[in-house]
């Protein structure tokens, strides 16, 4: 991220993290300039008919549940954000095909897809008709795609330490929340 965008994001992230923590309680970086593969078009994602491949015998929550080869995660991120690059690598290592769109500013993408300020993180991904905001584990994305709940997407608000792409000296507890078009959230997974 540019220094100005990063500073602005940090202020919004701090406020958003506090709001998200309050809402959740009430309801219950190294940088790189390497550009990732951009070969898949935005919006690519599901098999014909919008179906996702059935899970193997391990069950729908299995980390090895099959997804179609045509399913692409399109990630909007800053070209210099190291933790975003690390999340992209996490997704690839877990069997996802990933295309990146490097932009210095993509708040418009977040708003267009229903990501409110309290849910924001440093990157926004689109896959299989859903939004994935921030450092969501690949297993949670796979579960979302297999269960197909009636939500806009899932988010790991802020940038929780220890989440995929944010590995470091400590691991914070965090929730991945689902969100709908009204802005309502619900805990999808706890880590």
N, C-alpha and C positions, 0 to 999 in steps of 0.2 A: 504494500500500500504506500502511497505517497505520504510524506510526513504530515501534511495537512489532513488528508483523509484518515490516516491512522490515528491522529490526535482526536479528530471529531468522532471517529468510531469508538475510541477508548472512552470518551465521555458518555456517549450514548450507551455503550456496553455496560459501564458501571451503573448507570441509572436503570438500564434494562435488567441487569442482573438482580438489583435490589427489588425491582417490581416483580420479576419472575419468582424470586425467592418468597416474597410476601404472598403472591398469588398461589404458589404451590403449597405453602404452609396453610393458607386459608382453605384451600381445596383439599386437602389432606394434611525467541523465535528466530529462530535463524531464518534469514531470507535468501532467496535464490532468484536469478533472472531467467532460469531455464524455462522455455515454453513447452507445454505438454502437447500431446497429440490432439489435433483439432479436426480430425478427418470425418467425424460423424456429425451430421447436421443436428441443430437444436430441434427438440421434439421427437427425435428418433427414440424408440423405446419398446413398444410391446409387439407381440406377435399379431398377425392378422386377427381381427376380432377383439383385440385388447386383452387376450388371455396370457397368463403367466404359467409356465410349465408347472406341473404338479410336483409336490415334494416327494423325495424318496422315502423309503421305509423309516428313516430317522425322524420323520414328523415335520410339520411345517416350521418349527422353530430351529431345526437343524442348521448348523452353519454350512452344511454341504448341500442344502436343498437346491435343486436344479433351477436355473433361470435360463431363458432362451438366449442364444448367441446374439440375437438381434437387439437385446435390451441394452441400451446405452445410458449411462449416467452423464448428463451434461452439467458441468460445474462452472459457475461464474465466480471468478476469483481475481485477486490482484496478481499481476505478473511477478511481483517481488515477494509474495507472502510464503515463507517457508513452511508454516504449519498447514496452510492450504495444500501445498505440494505434498506434504507428508500424508494428509488425509486422502488425496488422490491415489497415492501409492498403496495405502491401506485398502482402499476399495479394489484396486487392481489385484492386490495379493489375495483378496477374498473372492476372486472370480468375476468381478464386474468389468465390463468394457467402459472406459471413461474417456470423454472428450472434454477439453477445457476451453473456456472462453475467457481470455485474459482482458480485464478492463480495470481502469483505475477507479471507476465509480459504477455501481450497479444497484443502487438503492431502488431505482425504477423497476428492476427485475423483482426485488423483494416485494414491493408494494403491489405490482401487477399480479403476483401469485399469493397474496394474502398474508405475507410475513409482517407482522406488526413489530414495532420497536422493541417490545419486551421479549420477543423471540429471536432477535437478531444475533448473528455471529459473523464471522469474517468471510464466509463463502455461502453461496446458495446453489443447490443442485436440483435438477429436474430429472425424474425417472419414472417411467410407467404411468404417467398422469398424476404423479405426486410431487410435492416439494420436499426436499430434505435440507434443512437449514443447519449449518454448522457441523461440529465434530461428532456426528452420530455414528455409532459402531455399525459396521457392515451387517452384522447379524440382525440388528434392528431394521435396517433397510430391507433386508431379505424377508423378514417377518411381515413388514408392511406390504410388500409386493405379493406375498403369498396369501395373506389374510384379506387384503383389499378392503379395509374399513372405509366407511363413508366420512372421510376427513380430507382436508386439503393436503396435509402432510404431517411431518414430524420434525422436531427441532431439539437441539441441545443448545439452549440459550447461552450466550456469552462464549467463553472459551475455557471450559473446565479442564484443569490440569489432570493429566492421566487419561484423558479421552483420546481416541485415535487421532494422531497428528499432533497431539499436545503432550506427548510423553515427556517426563522430566523427573526432577528429584522427589516429587511427591505425587500422590494420586488423591484427588478430591472425589467425594461422593457427589453424584449428579443425577438428575432425571432427564430422560428424553420424553418430551411431551408431544401429544398429537394436538392439532388445532384445526378448527373448521372455519367456514367463511364468516361466521358471526364473531370470531375471535376467541371463542371458548376453547380452553385447553383441558387436557386430561393426561395424567401420567401414563405413558406408553411402556416405559421400561425404567428401572432404577439400576444404577451402576455404582 
